[in-house]
Amino acid sequence: MRVLVTGHQGYLGTVMVPELQRAGHDVTGLDSGYFAECVLGEAPPAPPTLSVDLRDVTVEQLAGFDAVVHLAALSNDPLGALAPQITYDINHHASVRLALLAKEAGVRRFLYASTCSVYGAAGDGLVAEDAPLRPLTPYAESKVRVEDDVAAIADSGFSPVFLRNATAFGFSPRLRADIVLNNLVGYAVLTGEVKVLSDGTPWRPLVHAQDIARAFATCLTAPIEAVHCRAYNVGTEANNLTVAQIAQAVVDVVPESTLAITGESGADPRSYRVDFGYARKELGFEATWSIPDGAAELYREYTARGLTADAFFQRFTRLAHLKSLKESGVLDDELRRIRTGV
Ligand SMILES: NC(=O)c1ccc[n+]([C@@H]2O[C@H](COP(=O)([O-])OP(=O)(O)OC[C@H]3O[C@@H](n4cnc5c(N)ncnc54)[C@H](O)[C@@H]3O)[C@@H](O)[C@H]2O)c1
């Protein structure tokens, strides 16, 4: 299958491209390159690449693909809060435009990277795909809007699928330090402390980046009528944990680290436990990575590849890196590229 992966130079894209290639797909990437140089260790081999901003993609660039895997986004809540309008421009408007152009170009499948944070503050019960969506941030709201608008253009020639991923963890050469497990392990490696800023009680569903990549690979080749316009939660119930439980798994793998639950930040009201049964039943998909295995993998990779504090807090922290690209004149206020570099 000829597959276009948008955001292929991001944290998940860098793991997904080789997974799709191993499955036999002919993969092209599309990315504006915000994090192209943000690599820990060796840079992975690049697939053929369209270096364009998602907001400028044309129908001609989409012609000839069987599927679009759409990952490109300003991909977390702090980024969305920093620039809500740009988050809507890229995550919502440009995504819907991409889907319309893909449909016009004759692309049959459109796999969209949505998020379990569309469920917002859902309490202690397990939320399945039919639960009410209560997005709490511009980032989560943008994901709900794309699901709604892209579902509205589905027809017999255009089949979108919405993969609502749990919060990712695990090693990717294009690392992210701003997601909970990656952050806690990195901070512990650098300082000896496993530091939880909340009171540790919120629930978080987690899933390894490689499991997300396998879920997309599974959807790509599933019978099109079975996945047409469906939403799937991507993760596993075993990884629905409280932040305090996640932190304990980190203490267990980082030698001589100590746990500090400071409770100083109560700002993030997200708390949800997710039911992943639908993807298991319909797609036969099972996420296999556990939190202890993921924490051990991260500890191993961080120490083997020489993670530094500077890289952890700057290059691998999306908000800090984008701010520095703006300050150094690489990106303008709308996060469009002014010149190449960094
Ligand atoms: N990482 C997670 O925990 C998680 C969880 C659920 C859903 N998701 C979703 O999965 C997708 C990928 O996440 P990620 O963690 O790899 O994010 P990321 O920030 O690491 O990568 C996003 C990529 O998109 C590119 N991009 C952003 N704006 C662009 C634009 N205007 N034009 C072209 N390219 C652009 C960036 O350069 C980057 O390479 C996102 O849509 C995200 O919302 C991620």
The ligand as an SDF file (V2000), in Angstrom:
LIG
                    3D

 44 48  0  0  0  0  0  0  0  0999 V2000
    2.3240   11.3300   22.1310 N   0  0  0  0  0  0  0  0  0  0  0  0
    1.1770   11.1140   22.7280 C   0  0  0  0  0  0  0  0  0  0  0  0
    1.1180   10.8520   23.9310 O   0  0  0  0  0  0  0  0  0  0  0  0
   -0.1050   11.1410   21.9530 C   0  0  0  0  0  0  0  0  0  0  0  0
   -1.2520   10.6360   22.5250 C   0  0  0  0  0  0  0  0  0  0  0  0
   -2.4330   10.6940   21.8170 C   0  0  0  0  0  0  0  0  0  0  0  0
   -2.4650   11.2350   20.5510 C   0  0  0  0  0  0  0  0  0  0  0  0
   -1.3150   11.7300   20.0040 N   0  0  0  0  0  0  0  0  0  0  0  0
   -1.3860   12.3140   18.6750 C   0  0  0  0  0  0  0  0  0  0  0  0
   -0.5030   11.6190   17.8080 O   0  0  0  0  0  0  0  0  0  0  0  0
    0.0530   12.5160   16.8600 C   0  0  0  0  0  0  0  0  0  0  0  0
    1.5690   12.4470   16.9120 C   0  0  0  0  0  0  0  0  0  0  0  0
    2.0110   12.7660   18.2220 O   0  0  0  0  0  0  0  0  0  0  0  0
    3.5540   12.9190   18.5640 P   0  0  0  0  0  0  0  0  0  0  0  0
    3.6880   12.6440   20.0140 O   0  0  0  0  0  0  0  0  0  0  0  0
    4.3790   12.1670   17.6130 O   0  0  0  0  0  0  0  0  0  0  0  0
    3.7510   14.4900   18.3450 O   0  0  0  0  0  0  0  0  0  0  0  0
    5.0760   15.2730   17.9770 P   0  0  0  0  0  0  0  0  0  0  0  0
    4.8990   16.6720   18.4480 O   0  0  0  0  0  0  0  0  0  0  0  0
    6.2670   14.5300   18.4480 O   0  0  0  0  0  0  0  0  0  0  0  0
    5.1050   15.2360   16.3850 O   0  0  0  0  0  0  0  0  0  0  0  0
    4.2040   15.9750   15.6090 C   0  0  0  0  0  0  0  0  0  0  0  0
    4.8460   16.1860   14.2510 C   0  0  0  0  0  0  0  0  0  0  0  0
    3.9450   16.9890   13.4840 O   0  0  0  0  0  0  0  0  0  0  0  0
    4.6950   17.9630   12.7990 C   0  0  0  0  0  0  0  0  0  0  0  0
    3.8750   19.1310   12.5630 N   0  0  0  0  0  0  0  0  0  0  0  0
    3.2770   19.9360   13.4830 C   0  0  0  0  0  0  0  0  0  0  0  0
    2.6570   20.9510   12.8810 N   0  0  0  0  0  0  0  0  0  0  0  0
    2.8610   20.7830   11.5450 C   0  0  0  0  0  0  0  0  0  0  0  0
    2.4700   21.5260   10.3990 C   0  0  0  0  0  0  0  0  0  0  0  0
    1.7630   22.6690   10.4880 N   0  0  0  0  0  0  0  0  0  0  0  0
    2.8410   21.0660    9.1720 N   0  0  0  0  0  0  0  0  0  0  0  0
    3.5660   19.9040    9.0370 C   0  0  0  0  0  0  0  0  0  0  0  0
    3.9810   19.1830   10.0970 N   0  0  0  0  0  0  0  0  0  0  0  0
    3.6220   19.6240   11.3390 C   0  0  0  0  0  0  0  0  0  0  0  0
    5.8620   18.2890   13.7280 C   0  0  0  0  0  0  0  0  0  0  0  0
    6.9630   18.8620   13.0280 O   0  0  0  0  0  0  0  0  0  0  0  0
    6.1840   16.9340   14.3320 C   0  0  0  0  0  0  0  0  0  0  0  0
    7.1710   16.2590   13.5930 O   0  0  0  0  0  0  0  0  0  0  0  0
   -0.4960   13.8950   17.1950 C   0  0  0  0  0  0  0  0  0  0  0  0
   -1.6050   14.1620   16.3880 O   0  0  0  0  0  0  0  0  0  0  0  0
   -0.9160   13.7380   18.6290 C   0  0  0  0  0  0  0  0  0  0  0  0
   -1.9450   14.6460   18.9660 O   0  0  0  0  0  0  0  0  0  0  0  0
   -0.1300   11.6830   20.6610 C   0  0  0  0  0  0  0  0  0  0  0  0
  1  2  1  0
  2  3  2  0
  2  4  1  0
  4  5  1  0
  4 44  2  0
  5  6  2  0
  6  7  1  0
  7  8  2  0
  8  9  1  0
  8 44  1  0
  9 10  1  0
  9 42  1  0
 10 11  1  0
 11 12  1  0
 11 40  1  0
 12 13  1  0
 13 14  1  0
 14 15  2  0
 14 16  1  0
 14 17  1  0
 17 18  1  0
 18 19  2  0
 18 20  1  0
 18 21  1  0
 21 22  1  0
 22 23  1  0
 23 24  1  0
 23 38  1  0
 24 25  1  0
 25 26  1  0
 25 36  1  0
 26 27  1  0
 26 35  1  0
 27 28  2  0
 28 29  1  0
 29 30  1  0
 29 35  2  0
 30 31  1  0
 30 32  2  0
 32 33  1  0
 33 34  2  0
 34 35  1  0
 36 37  1  0
 36 38  1  0
 38 39  1  0
 40 41  1  0
 40 42  1  0
 42 43  1  0
M  CHG  2   8   1  16  -1
M  END
$$$$
